[in-house]
Amino acid sequence: MAEQASLTETSLSPPLDRVSVGRRLVDLPWWFVGIVIVIVWAGVTIATRPNFNEAFRWIKAGILVTLATSLVAYVLAIGLGLLTGLGRMSRNVFVRNFARMYVEIVRGIPMLVLIFFIALVGLPLVIDALHSLGEWFASIGLFAIANLLSGLENAAVPMVARAVIALAVTYGAFLAEVFRAGIQSIGRGQMEAARSLGMGYGQAMRHIILPQAVRNILPALGNDFVSMVKDSSLVSLLAVRDMTQISRLYAGSTFRYKEAFITLSVLYLTMTVILSLGVQAFERRLRKHE
């Protein structure tokens, strides 16, 4: 009877290899497979259809501008975000409130409006203020500095530089919150232990707290860089010749909107997928070391 029961159970249970195959199919990242299929289909279309191929040859000229703008702006945003994050935790009332005001202003205004304001209003106001400062230096006899400041011209600042500054200022506020959260994730005991060893606040922050905080927030920083690559398309409205601007010019001159914007969408998708995979690989490496 026992033999018969075991045979019955064996016949009713599915084979082990079939179960493992089914489990693998369920766990397969089908979303990623779908994205790869879309990218491959678009690549074949661009390679085999003349109109799409022509659109790609136009748009690829803006890839370097897009990546360079994003990278430079992000490096500046990291520095601004770190200073602002430290300012948010400062004991100085003025510094703490100024940093909080900057973060809240940026978070309360749409990014597109901020880019227009910083590039077309904020930067000219800064140059006018520098001109006034130059006049003051001239009044006290410092003519070398006065001539330097007075020689600054608003029209001499290219739109690419304005776009980089606008993106850096905008993302600096978001990264400030990332840095603040990373620093606050480190136990207060470590700061107290560093201070008990004779370190000053700056030394303890530089040698003990910040290295651990940066390690904790590296995945978030990577994800924000991917977001900046996508948001850099907004600078096309400042006539910066990135991928989006070239696509608009191509579509406007040829009326091939389908070819232009399908190619543009696939290029952005490919770039962000590659960057996201790099961030995920870096996260796995960090967890492995931990």
C-alpha positions as CSV (number, residue, x, y, z in Angstrom):
1,M,0.0,0.0,0.0
2,A,2.8,2.4,0.8
3,E,4.4,1.6,-2.5
4,Q,1.2,2.3,-4.3
5,A,0.7,5.6,-2.5
6,S,4.2,6.8,-3.3
7,L,3.7,5.9,-7.0
8,T,0.4,7.8,-7.0
9,E,2.0,10.9,-5.5
10,T,4.8,10.7,-8.0
11,S,2.5,10.4,-10.9
12,L,0.4,13.4,-9.7
13,S,3.3,15.7,-8.9
14,P,4.9,17.5,-11.9
15,P,8.5,16.8,-12.8
16,L,11.1,18.8,-10.9
17,D,12.6,20.3,-14.1
18,R,9.2,21.5,-15.3
19,V,8.6,23.3,-11.9
20,S,12.0,25.0,-12.1
21,V,11.4,26.1,-15.7
22,G,8.0,27.5,-14.7
23,R,9.5,29.3,-11.8
24,R,12.2,30.8,-14.0
25,L,9.6,32.0,-16.5
26,V,7.6,33.6,-13.7
27,D,10.8,35.3,-12.2
28,L,12.0,36.5,-15.6
29,P,12.0,40.3,-15.9
30,W,9.5,40.5,-18.7
31,W,9.5,44.3,-18.5
32,F,13.1,44.4,-19.5
33,V,12.6,41.9,-22.3
34,G,9.8,44.2,-23.6
35,I,12.2,47.2,-23.5
36,V,14.9,45.2,-25.3
37,I,12.5,44.2,-28.0
38,V,11.4,47.8,-28.5
39,I,15.1,48.9,-28.8
40,V,16.0,46.1,-31.2
41,W,12.9,46.8,-33.3
42,A,13.8,50.5,-33.5
43,G,17.4,49.7,-34.3
44,V,16.4,47.5,-37.2
45,T,14.0,50.1,-38.4
46,I,16.6,52.9,-38.3
47,A,19.1,50.7,-40.1
48,T,16.8,49.5,-42.9
49,R,14.5,52.4,-43.6
50,P,16.0,55.5,-45.3
51,N,13.8,58.1,-43.6
52,F,14.6,56.8,-40.1
53,N,18.3,56.4,-41.0
54,E,18.4,60.0,-42.1
55,A,16.7,61.2,-38.9
56,F,19.2,59.2,-36.8
57,R,22.2,60.7,-38.6
58,W,20.8,64.2,-37.8
59,I,19.9,63.5,-34.2
60,K,23.1,61.6,-33.2
61,A,25.0,64.9,-33.5
62,G,23.3,66.1,-30.3
63,I,24.1,63.0,-28.2
64,L,27.5,64.4,-27.1
65,V,25.9,67.8,-26.2
66,T,23.2,66.0,-24.1
67,L,25.7,63.9,-22.2
68,A,28.2,66.7,-21.7
69,T,25.5,69.2,-20.5
70,S,24.1,66.6,-18.1
71,L,27.5,65.6,-16.7
72,V,28.8,69.1,-16.1
73,A,25.5,70.3,-14.6
74,Y,25.4,67.2,-12.4
75,V,29.0,67.7,-11.0
76,L,28.0,71.3,-10.2
77,A,24.8,70.2,-8.7
78,I,26.6,67.7,-6.4
79,G,28.8,70.5,-5.0
80,L,25.9,72.8,-4.6
81,G,23.7,70.1,-3.0
82,L,26.5,69.1,-0.6
83,L,26.9,72.7,0.6
84,T,23.2,73.2,0.9
85,G,22.7,69.9,2.7
86,L,25.3,70.9,5.3
87,G,23.7,74.3,5.5
88,R,20.3,72.6,6.3
89,M,21.9,71.1,9.4
90,S,24.0,74.1,10.4
91,R,23.6,75.6,13.9
92,N,23.8,79.1,12.3
93,V,20.2,80.4,12.1
94,F,20.9,82.4,8.9
95,V,22.7,79.6,7.0
96,R,20.1,77.1,8.0
97,N,17.1,79.2,7.0
98,F,18.8,80.4,3.7
99,A,19.5,76.8,2.7
100,R,15.9,75.8,3.6
101,M,14.5,78.8,1.6
102,Y,16.5,77.8,-1.5
103,V,15.3,74.2,-1.3
104,E,11.7,75.2,-0.9
105,I,11.8,77.8,-3.7
106,V,13.2,75.3,-6.1
107,R,10.8,72.5,-5.1
108,G,7.8,74.9,-5.4
109,I,8.4,76.1,-9.0
110,P,8.2,73.8,-12.1
111,M,11.5,72.9,-13.5
112,L,10.7,74.4,-16.9
113,V,9.8,77.8,-15.4
114,L,13.0,77.7,-13.3
115,I,15.2,77.0,-16.3
116,F,13.6,80.0,-18.1
117,F,13.9,82.2,-15.1
118,I,17.6,81.3,-14.2
119,A,18.8,81.5,-17.8
120,L,16.9,84.6,-19.0
121,V,16.2,86.6,-15.9
122,G,18.5,85.4,-13.0
123,L,21.8,85.4,-14.9
124,P,21.2,89.0,-16.4
125,L,20.4,90.2,-12.9
126,V,23.6,88.8,-11.6
127,I,25.6,90.4,-14.4
128,D,23.9,93.8,-13.6
129,A,24.8,93.4,-9.9
130,L,28.4,92.7,-10.9
131,H,28.5,95.8,-13.0
132,S,27.3,97.8,-10.0
133,L,30.0,96.2,-7.9
134,G,32.5,97.2,-10.5
135,E,31.4,100.8,-10.3
136,W,31.9,100.6,-6.5
137,F,35.5,99.2,-7.0
138,A,36.2,102.0,-9.4
139,S,35.0,104.6,-6.9
140,I,37.6,103.3,-4.3
141,G,40.4,103.1,-6.9
142,L,40.6,99.4,-7.7
143,F,40.4,99.9,-11.4
144,A,41.7,96.4,-12.4
145,I,38.8,94.6,-10.6
146,A,36.4,97.3,-11.8
147,N,37.3,96.9,-15.4
148,L,37.1,93.1,-15.1
149,L,33.5,93.2,-13.6
150,S,32.4,96.0,-15.9
151,G,33.5,94.1,-19.0
152,L,31.1,91.2,-18.4
153,E,28.4,91.2,-21.0
154,N,25.1,89.4,-20.8
155,A,25.2,88.5,-24.5
156,A,28.6,86.9,-24.1
157,V,27.3,84.1,-22.0
158,P,26.3,81.2,-24.3
159,M,23.0,79.4,-23.9
160,V,24.8,76.2,-23.2
161,A,26.4,77.8,-20.1
162,R,23.0,79.2,-19.0
163,A,21.4,75.7,-19.4
164,V,24.2,74.1,-17.4
165,I,23.8,76.7,-14.6
166,A,20.0,76.3,-14.6
167,L,20.1,72.5,-14.4
168,A,22.8,72.7,-11.6
169,V,20.8,75.1,-9.5
170,T,17.6,73.1,-10.0
171,Y,19.1,69.7,-9.1
172,G,21.3,71.2,-6.4
173,A,18.1,71.6,-4.2
174,F,17.0,68.0,-4.8
175,L,20.5,66.6,-4.0
176,A,20.7,68.7,-0.9
177,E,17.9,66.6,0.6
178,V,19.7,63.4,-0.5
179,F,22.9,64.5,1.2
180,R,21.0,65.6,4.3
181,A,19.2,62.3,4.6
182,G,22.5,60.4,4.0
183,I,24.3,62.4,6.8
184,Q,21.4,61.9,9.2
185,S,21.5,58.2,8.6
186,I,24.8,58.0,10.3
187,G,24.5,57.4,14.0
188,R,25.2,60.4,16.3
189,G,27.6,58.3,18.3
190,Q,30.1,58.4,15.5
191,M,30.3,62.2,15.6
192,E,30.6,62.1,19.4
193,A,33.3,59.5,19.2
194,A,35.2,61.6,16.6
195,R,34.9,64.7,18.8
196,S,36.1,62.8,21.8
197,L,39.2,61.9,19.9
198,G,40.0,65.6,19.5
199,M,38.6,66.2,16.0
200,G,36.8,69.4,15.1
201,Y,33.4,69.4,13.6
202,G,34.8,69.9,10.1
203,Q,37.4,67.2,10.5
204,A,34.9,64.7,11.8
205,M,32.5,65.5,9.0
206,R,35.2,65.2,6.3
207,H,36.9,62.0,7.6
208,I,34.2,60.1,9.4
209,I,30.6,61.1,8.6
210,L,30.7,62.1,4.9
211,P,32.5,59.0,3.5
212,Q,29.9,56.8,5.1
213,A,27.0,59.0,4.1
214,V,28.2,59.2,0.5
215,R,28.5,55.4,0.4
216,N,24.9,55.1,1.5
217,I,23.5,57.6,-1.0
218,L,25.5,56.6,-4.1
219,P,22.6,54.6,-5.6
220,A,20.3,57.6,-5.1
221,L,22.9,59.9,-6.7
222,G,23.1,57.5,-9.7
223,N,19.4,57.5,-10.1
224,D,19.3,61.3,-10.0
225,F,21.9,61.4,-12.8
226,V,19.7,59.3,-14.9
227,S,16.8,61.7,-14.2
228,M,19.0,64.6,-15.2
229,V,19.8,63.1,-18.5
230,K,16.1,62.9,-19.2
231,D,15.4,66.4,-17.9
232,S,18.2,67.9,-19.9
233,S,15.8,67.7,-22.9
234,L,14.2,70.9,-21.4
235,V,17.2,73.0,-22.3
236,S,16.3,72.6,-26.0
237,L,13.8,75.4,-25.3
238,L,16.9,77.6,-24.8
239,A,18.0,76.8,-28.3
240,V,20.8,74.5,-27.1
241,R,21.5,72.0,-29.9
242,D,21.0,68.8,-27.9
243,M,19.2,65.8,-29.3
244,T,15.7,67.2,-28.6
245,Q,16.5,70.5,-30.3
246,I,18.0,68.8,-33.4
247,S,14.9,66.6,-33.6
248,R,12.6,69.6,-33.5
249,L,14.6,71.3,-36.2
250,Y,14.7,68.2,-38.4
251,A,11.0,67.5,-38.0
252,G,10.2,71.2,-38.7
253,S,12.2,71.3,-41.9
254,T,11.2,67.8,-43.3
255,F,7.7,67.4,-41.6
256,R,8.8,63.8,-40.7
257,Y,7.6,64.0,-37.1
258,K,7.2,60.2,-36.8
259,E,10.7,59.4,-37.8
260,A,12.2,62.3,-35.7
261,F,10.5,61.6,-32.4
262,I,10.5,57.8,-32.6
263,T,14.2,58.0,-33.1
264,L,14.6,60.5,-30.3
265,S,12.5,58.5,-27.9
266,V,14.5,55.3,-28.5
267,L,17.8,57.1,-28.1
268,Y,16.7,58.5,-24.7
269,L,15.3,55.1,-23.7
270,T,18.6,53.3,-24.7
271,M,20.7,55.8,-22.8
272,T,18.6,55.7,-19.6
273,V,18.4,51.9,-19.7
274,I,22.2,51.6,-20.0
275,L,22.7,54.1,-17.2
276,S,20.1,52.4,-15.0
277,L,21.7,49.0,-15.5
278,G,25.0,50.5,-14.5
279,V,23.5,52.0,-11.3
280,Q,21.9,48.6,-10.4
281,A,25.2,46.8,-11.0
282,F,26.9,49.3,-8.7
283,E,24.3,48.7,-6.1
284,R,24.8,45.0,-6.2
285,R,28.5,45.4,-5.9
286,L,28.1,47.6,-2.8
287,R,25.7,45.1,-1.2
288,K,28.2,42.3,-2.0
289,H,31.0,44.2,-0.2
290,E,28.8,44.9,2.7
